[in-house]
Amino acid sequence: MDVEGTTTPISFVYDVLFPYAWAHMGMFLQTHMSDPEAQTQIHLLREEHETDQENEMGPPAWDEKQELDSAERYALWLMGEDRKSTVLKWLQGRIWTEGYRRGELRSVVFPDVQPALERWHRAQRRIAIFSSGSILAQKDLFAHTVSGDLSQYIEEYFDTTVGAKQLSASYTRIATRLGEAPEDILFVSDVVTELDAALGAGYETRVCLRPGNRPQPHTDSHAVIRSFDDLT
């Protein structure tokens, strides 16, 4: 399953999670500036910035003498661009982890999600997530929902380290890691381009129409569901 717009309202992501990451980005970078892992991510962020400059994408200037300020400005610019940057998703995931641990964040899922996960778990279905959010962010979201800890039902998590969600090769890699034939996997998402990629890899697909989701191009390639209760 996808997360945003499939298990979780888009409004929670854009109205709660993203503003929280935006407000805490500078403090997180300042607090963790000496952590080796954070230093590695800042270095990768700088490399991504250089690529954007070379491609004339218009990122904010990077001042080597004020690296943390530059990293914050660029990370916030990426958020404004809604970039599916692996480094940005790492930063956001770490910020949200701290928010969940402080009790400042609790995630939201649609009402049909918890009973569906329990039902599929009892039926011994394997449940996995593929989201552009980091694996850490995915785990935290399902572990800290207003419906309780739902992470116990989820076997695997995949993020963009396996590839972009619009590429069939990403779904082929996921099938390999799961040790399953693609035709035995059902992928559910609210985004048709992702479903097209999964279908190209041999998956079964369902397009999930939830309240508040973005309009999608009409297609006869994917059956429609409006709730996980529609999956039998």
Secondary structure, DSSP 8 states (H G I E B T S, - for coil): --SBTTTB-HHHIIIIIHHHHHHHHHHHHHHTTT-HHHHHHHHHHHHHHHHHHHTT-------GGGHHHHHHHHHHHHHHTT---HHHHHHHHHHHHHHHHTTS--B---TTHHHHHHHHHHTT---EEE-SS-HHHHHHHHHSBTTB--GGG--EEE-GGG--TT-HHHHHHHHHHHT--GGG-EEEES-HHHHHHHHHTT-EEEEE--TT-------SSSEEESSGGG--
